[in-house]
Amino acid sequence: MIAAIANTFSNCFKIPELRSRIFFTLVVLAICRLMAVIRVPGLDGQVLSDYFAQHAGDGGGLLGMYSMFTGGALEQCAIGALGIMPYISATIILQLMTAVVPQLSKLAREEGGRTKIIQYGRYLTLLLCLGQGSAMALGWENPEKIFGQGIDKLVLYSGDWIWWYRIQTVMVLTTGTMLLMWLGEQITERGIGNGVSLVITIGILARLPAAGQGVYDMFFPGEGIEGKNIGHAIALVLLLAGVIAGVIAITQAQRKVPVQYAQRAVGRKVYAGGTSFMPLRVNYAGVMPIIFAQAILMFPEKILFFLGRTFDVKFFLEIAASFGYGRPLHLVMYSLMILFFTYFWVATQFNELQIADDLKKNGGYIPGVRPGQATSDYLHNAMSRITLAGSVFLVIIAVLPILLYTWMNVPQMVAQFFGGTSMLIAVGVMLDTMRQMESHLMMRHYDGFLKKGRLRGRF
């Protein structure tokens, strides 16, 4: 198996076009990583880096998740500290608006409409960068209000120069994100894989050395401290292999709904009938429910803690403590929110009415199901059932790193690679990149990465 994969990788470099695409992608990703270490002028980024290093085991939170998506650029006060997240946020906002705003929905179905929506996304990205860049500049100016006590001043400017720092920082951060967005689009067009997804993935994988150091410290903590034994190592390896296998299986899993097309005549042309299928993905929502749940769940703890400290109400402080990372209430609310957002995302993005209408217009039908409303109901019920399986899978993947950190004392830097957004994004992007590489290989009659040269979906 390993020899076959190694041989396939060697075949990738025998195709000139694919070889140039791979090298172009690697060079652009190297530039993206460089942007994560070049610090914004006027900031002492080492102070924030030391703070994050001291609080690496404090669990999740929005800042920790944002730092992961930026590949550590946030804690370095780097020019890429905003990362690609404003572009992702703009894309998500437009996707949701397309589902609820009739004008955008109509535009998306028109010829050239998708290009127009992408252009709107770039404009919205610029606005989000200006807003988030301003907030980040003020946050670095007053770090104790964002990160808490125990962190020194980051801004080197003072007095009349403070406004120069603010304007300069906003412009640098905005330019950094727009450059990352452009580099991602260049990878998609001239490289291999989805550029924006690869930019996020390379930031996640940049934490692997720190995770490796965390694994070493688990088993060799130093004199006088008992480390993990060989049994723990075997259990972690088996668990990691099982999680990766499960993520791959569910990511590719789909239900194939058969579709029959009748013979029909359009003008003087006669279109022959045939049989096809409609793939319904089990994990249709992808990683979005986990991101939504993580972002929203941090607010109840912060709000209740603020109210309890402000009005000296012990009850609020106790509830805020129960929302702490890894607490039972936190796990229950986290799981329920993932279930809710999974169905919410499917409900907004999967339009069974439009699919049924398109099938009817093209002379297609599902065997045993009447066209029109009956087809829409059938697709709705089928998607609801498989979404339940996908949502339960997301809950397990999201909760597993928390349990490893709180119950088994696995360092947070290590536990995040056993599930959650890190694993889902990394595996999904790698599968998509492998599919594109396989398409180039099969065009030149080379074997692919898996048996029969293709990545197969599963029922």
N, C-alpha and C positions, 0 to 999 in steps of 0.2 A: 504493500500500500504506500509506504513512505517512498520507496524507490520509484513507483509510478508517478507520484506527485512531483518528485524531484525531476523526473524526466519531462513531465509536462511543463514545469517552469523553464527548463532548458529549451524546450520547443518554442516558448514564447519569445525568446531572444533570437530565434532563427528567422522570424518574420520581420522584415524591415519596418513595416508600418507599425506593428504592435510594439516592437522594440523602441521606436522613437516615442510612441505614446507613453510607454512605461517610464522612460527616462524623463520626459517632459513632466509627467505627474510627480515624480520624485523630486525634481528640482523645484517645482512650485510649492510642494509641501514643505520642503526645506526652508523656503522663504517665509512660509506661514509660521513655522516654528521660530524663525529668527525674530519675527514680530512679537513673539511672546516673551522675549528676554530683553529687547531694547526698551529701556525705561523712558517714561515721559520726562522731558527736561523740567527741572525745578522740584523734583520729588525724591525723597530718600526712600526708595523702594525696599532697601534691606530691612528697615524697621518692620514693614508689613510682612515681609517674608519670614522674619523671625517670629512674628506674632502667629502666623498661620502654622508654622512648624511647632510651636508650643501648644497650640490648640488643635492639632491634627486629629485628636481622638475625641473631640466633642460631639461627634455624630453628624447628622445631616444638616438640613437648613438650606435656605435659598442661596446664601453666599457660598456654601460649599458646593452646591449644584452648579452655580454660575461659574465658580472657579474651575470645576471639572470641564465644562463646555468650552472655556477659554484656554484650556491646556495649561493652567497655572499662570496665565498672563495677568489675571486680576491681582494675585498676591505679589507679583513682581512690579506692579504699577507700570506695566508695559504699554506700548502704543497699541497693542492688540487687546487691551483689557476688556473692551466691550465684546470682543469676539465676533462671531457670526450670528449671535443670538438676536440682534435687532432685525436682521433679514429673515430669520426663522419666524420671529414674532409677527412681522409684517405679512409673511406668507400665510401663517395660520389665521390671522385676522381676515385676510382677503378670502381664504377658503370658507370660513364661517359666514362671511358676508355674502359670498356667492350663493350659499345655500338658502339665505333668507331674504336677500334683496333681488327682486325680479329683474331689474335692469342689468345687474351683474350676471345673473344666471343666463339671461338671454345673450349677453355679450360673450360669455364663455362658449356658447354653442355656435356662434357665428364664425365665419372664416376670418382668421386673423384676430379674433377676439382674445384668444389666450395670450397672444403676444402683447396686446394692450393691457391685459391684467398684470402681466409680468412687469410692464413698465410702471403701472400704478404701484406695484410692490416695491420697486426701487425708490420711487418718490416717498412712499411711506417709511421705508427704511431710513432715508435721510432725516426725516422728521423725528423718528424714534431715536436715532443716533444723537441728534442735537439735545433732545430731552434727557435721555439716559446719560449722555456725556456730561451735561450740566449737573445732574444729580450725583454722578460719580466724582466730579471735580469738587463739589461741596462736601461730599462724604470724605474724601481724602483730606480736605481742609479741616474737618472736624471729626477725626477718626474715632474719638471716644464715644460719640453719639451713635455710631454705626456698629463698631466692634466691641464697645464696652470699655471699662477701665483697664489699665495695664498696657496701653499702647501710646507711644510717644508721638510727637508732632511729625507729620510727613512732609509738609510743604516747606520748602527752603526760602520762598519769597516772603516778604512782609511789607507792611506800610503801603505806600502808593503803588507798589509793584504787584499787589495781590490780584488786581483786576487783569493785569497782563497774564498772570498765572491761569486765571479762570478761562479767559478767552483762548489762550494758547492750548490749554488742556482739552477744551471742548473741540477745537479744530483738529488737534492731533488724534483724539479718540475717534472722531467722526471719519476722518480720512483713513484711519487704520481699518475700521469696519468696512468702509466702501471698497478699500483695496482688497480686503479678504473676500468680499462678495465678488469682485471682478476676477480675482484669481480662481475662485471656485467655479465661475462660469467658464473660464479658460480651460480648466481641467475637464469639465463636461464636454466642451467642444473639441478640444485638441488632445486631451489625454485619455485616460481610461477610468471608468467609474463615474459616480455622481460627485461633482466637485465639492459642493457645500457639505455633503455628508462626510466626505473624506477629510475635509478641514476639521470637522468636529471629532472624527475618529482618531486622527493623528494627535489631537490634543488629549484625548482620553488615554491613548497608548503611551503618551509621553510620561504618564505616571507609573508605568511598569517598573522602572528602576527603583523608585521609592517603595513600591509594593514588594519588590524583591528584597530590599533592605528590611522591610517589615517582617517578611517571612523568616529571614535570617535571624532577626532579633527574637522571634518567637521560639526558635529552637536553640539558639545560643545567646541567651540574654546577658550573660556575664557571670562573674563570680558571686556566689551566695544567693543566686536567684534560680529557681527551678524552671527549666524550659519545657516545651512540649516534647513528647516522645515519638518514636517511629510510628506508633499506631495512629497518632494524630496526623502525621504526615500522609500516611496511606489514605486515611479517611478524607483529608482535604483534597488529595489528588483525584480520588474516585468521585467526590462530590463535584469538583470542577468539571471533570469529564462528563458526568451526568447532566449538569446544568447546560454545558455547551451543546450536548446532543439533544436535550429537550428544547433549547432555544432554536436550534436549526430545524428540528422536526416541526415545531409549531409555526415558525416563521414561514416555512414552505407549505404547511398543511392547507389544503383547500378542498372544498366540496364541489365536484364537477356536476353541474345541473345540465342534463342533455337538452339540446335545442334542435328542433327539426324545422327545416326551411322548405316550403312548398315551391314548386315550379311556378314562375310568374312571368308575365310579359309587360315590359315597360316600353311603350312606343313600338318600334320594330325589333327591339332586342328581347330575347327570351333568356331568362336566368334560370339555370337548372337548380333543382332542389338539392338538399344534402343534409347531413347530420353533423352537428358541432356540439360544443358544450360551453357553459358559462361558469368560470371559476369563481367561487365564493370563498374568500380567504378567511381562515379561522381567526387570525390575529389581524383583523381589518384595521383596527385603530392604531396599531404599531406601538410606539413608545409614548404617544401623546397623553393617555390617561395618567401614567405615572408622573409625568412632568407637571400636569395640571394639579394633581393631588399633592405633590411635594410643595409646589408654589403656594397653594392656598392653605395647607395645613399649618404652616408656620405662623399665620396671623393670629389664630385664637390664643396661642400661648403668649405671644407678645402683647396682645391687647389686654388679656386678663391680668398678666403680670403688671402692666402699666397701671391698670385700674386699681389693682390691689395695693401697689406702692403709693399711688397718688392719694387714694381715699382711706388708706390703712384698713382695708377689708381683708381679713385672713381667709375668708371663704374663696375669694377670687384667686389668692395666691395658691391655695390648695388645688383648685381646679387647673390653674396654669401649670403646676407641677405635674399633675396627672397627664397633661398633654406633652410631657417631656419625651425626648427621643427614646424609643424602645419601650415605653410604658404600655400597659395593656390597653388603655383608652386610646393612645396614639395609634397602636396597631389596628384596633378595631375601626377607628375613623379612617385611617389610611386605606384599609381594605375596602370599606364601603364606598369611599370616594373613587377608588380605582374602578370598582364595578359600575358606579354611576357614570363616570366620564367615558368609560368604554362604550356603553349604550348611547350616551349623548353624542359621541363622535360618529358612531355608525349611523345614528338617526339623522345627523346633519349632512353626512357625506354620501351615504348610500341611498339613492333615490329610486326606489322600486317602481314608482309610478312612471317615471321617465323611461326606465328600462323596459317595462311592459309595453309602453306606447311605442318605443322604437322597435321592439320585436314585432308588434302588430303591423307597423308600417312597412317593415321589410319582409313580411310574409313568414315570420318565424313564430314558433309556439313550442311550449314544453309538452311533451307527450303525456296525455291524460289530464291536461289542465287547459281550460278554456282561455282564449286570449282575452286581454283587457283586465278587468278588476280581479278576476280569479287568479290570473298570473301574478298580479301585484301582491295579492294576499299570500300566495304560495311563496313568493320570494321573501316577503316580510317574515313569515313564520320560519322559513329555513334559515334566514340570516339571524333571527333572534336566538334560535337554538345553538347555532355554531358560535355566536358571539358570547354566549354563556360560557362555553368551554374556553374561548380565548380570554375572557375576563378573569376566570379562575386561574388560568395560567399566569396572567400578568400579576395577580395578587401574590402568587407563590414566588415568582421571580423578584418582586419588589420587596417582599417581607424577608426573604432569606438572608440578605446581607445584614439587616437589622438584627435578626436572631443570632447570627454568627458573632456580631459585635457585642451585643448585650449579654448573651447567655454563654458563649464559648470564649469570650475575651480575645477574639481575633481582631487585630488592629483594623481601624476603619479604612485605611488605605488599601489593605489586603481584601477586606470583606466586600468592598464595592465591585471587585472583579468577579464575584460569585453571583451576580444578579443585578437587578435594577437597570437603570438607564444605560450604564456603561456596557453591560453585556449585550443588551438588546441592540443598541446602536452599532457596536463593534461587529457583532455577528451579522446583522442585517446588511451593513455596508460591505463587509467582506464577501458575502454571498452574491450581492449585486455586482461587485467588481469581478468576481470569478465568472459570473454568467457572461459578462461582456468580453472577458478574455477568451472564454470558450467559443463564443461566436466567431472571433477572429481565427481561432485554431481550427475549427471545423470547416471554415471557408477554405483553408489551406490543406484540408484532409489530415489534420493532426488529431490525436486523441485528446479528449478533455480531461478535467480533473477527476471525474467520477466515471463509473461504469457506463459504457455506451456513449461517453462523451457529452453528457448533458446533466444538468442539475434538475432532478425530477421533483415535481410536486407530489404531495401525498394526500390521500383521502382523509 
